Amino acid sequence: MLKLKLSAYRHPAALISALALAGCASVQRPVQQQAAAPPPELAVLPTLPPALQPGEIVGRWGFAAYHKEGDRGRTEAAAKAQCNNPYVIRPGRTGGVMMHLADDAKASELRLKGAPGGKTYVGPEGPPAGPQDREVVTFDGRVLVLRWTDPEVTSRYGTSVYVRCGSRTSRNE
């Protein structure tokens, strides 16, 4: 047995430290810790045929964006005014379309991906509604409205409005 000589609290800090260490030594730790449970997987939507084909959006477009739904009409007019400096969507080498991803100065080949509920997404290879995808909100052949699926990207870039430059006015032409 260990004897401790206490002489009128001469070294209270040493006494407290010794008791604390003794308490730590008596705590038993499990030999093996259970692995943390993996995070739940996000539901992956099945890829279906898209509601529009890449050739339908290839061309020259006036471009503008809005953050408030009430600004859509004004934004569409602003996009049309940009036809003197159009955003060009080109066909990709493997059947997609060449467009820009968020925060990327270089165009990438993107896919049109169908999803349940008649939704269509534009984004890199992978399942629809991925973090870099844009949802096709509306498309009538003349106006294309795209919204980013990532809320943080939407907060920075807004909802995109593309107005076709030139004479094509409907999807059936």
N, C-alpha and C positions, 0 to 999 in steps of 0.2 A: 504494500500500500504506500502511496505517495503522501508525504507530510508537507503541508504548506504552513509556513510560519507567517502569521499575520500579525504584524506589530502596528496596531492602531492605524490601519489604512494608509501606510506609508506609500504604497505603490498601487493605488486603485486601478490605474490604467493597465498595469501588468496583470492584476487579478481578473479584470474584465476580459482582457485578451485571452488569458488562459482558459477561462470558462467558455468563451466563444469558440475557441479551437476545439475544446473537448466536446462541445455540442455538435460541431461539424463532423468530427470523427465518428460520432455515434449514428449519424444519418446514413442509412444504407441506400445505395443507388442501384437501380435495376441493372443487371448484367447486360441486357440487350434492350435498346429502346425500339419501340415499334416505329416502322417507317411511316412518315406522314402520308395520309391518304392522298392520292392524286386528285388534282382539281377536276370537277365534272367537265366532261367534254361538251362543247357547244353542239347543238343539233346541226347536222349538215343537210342542207336541202338537196334533193335530187336534181340533177341537171336535165331539163326538158328542152324540146325545141324552142328557140326564142320566137317571140311574136313578130320580129322583123329580121330581115337578112342584112348582112354587112353591106351589100351593094346599095341598100336603101339609104344608108347614112354617109356613104362616100360622097365627097363633094366639098364645095366652098360654103362656109357658114359665117354669118355675123354672130358674134358671141358677147354675152353680158351675163351677170349673175345678180341674184337678189337674196336677201336674208329674211324679209317679211313677205308673206304671201300677198299682201295688199299691193306690193310693188311689182308684181309680175307683169301687168300690162305695160307699165312704163319701161320695164326691163326688156320686154320684147321689142318695143320701139327702139330702144338704145342698141339692142343687138342688130336689128335691121340696119341701123345707121353705120354699123361696123363693117358692112360689106365692101367698103373701099379698102379695108385691110383685113381680109377674111381669115378665119381659122380653117385650115384645110385638113379634112379627114381623108386619108389615102387608104387604098386597099393594102392589107398586109401580105407578106409572102406566103403564109400558110392558111389563108382564108379568113383572117381577122381584119381588124381595122387599126390603123396607126393613129394613136391619140396619146396625150400626156397623162401620166398618173400625178397624184398630188405631190408637190415638192420635187418634181423631176423635170428638168429642162429638156430632156431627150424624150422623143416620142417612142412608145413601145407598142408592140402588136398586142391588141386586146381582143377578147372574144365577146360575142353576144351569147348570153346564157339564159335559157328559159328556166323558170321556177314555178312551183305550184301557185295557183291563183291567177294564172295568166301574166305573171310578172316577168320582166326581162331585165337583165343586168349587163353592164359593159364593164369588163375588167380582165385582169391577167388570167392565165390558165388556172383552173381550179373550180371548186364548187361555186354555185351562185351565191350572192349576198356575202361575199368575202370582204375582209377589211379594206381592200383597195378598190372595191367595186363601186359603180354608180348604178342606181336604179333608174330605169326609163320610166319617168312619171307620166309623160304623154309624148306621142309622136303622131303627127298627121301627114307627114310627107314634107311639110313646109316648116313646122316648128318642132324642135326636139328639146324636151326638158329632162335634165338628168339631176339626180340628187345623190350625193355621196352616202354610202352606208355607214361610214364611221362618223358619229356625231361630232367628234373633235375636228375632223376635216371639214364637215359641213359648217361648223361655227366659223371657220376661217375663210372658206371659199364660197359658201352659200350654195344656192340651187342654180345650176347652169341652164341658160336659155340659148339655144342655137337657132338662128333663123336662116333658112336656105337662101343663098344669094343666087339670083338667076330666075329662070321662068318656071321651073318645076314646082307645081303647087299642090299636088296630092299624091298619096301613096299608090294610086292606081295608074299613074302615068307611066 
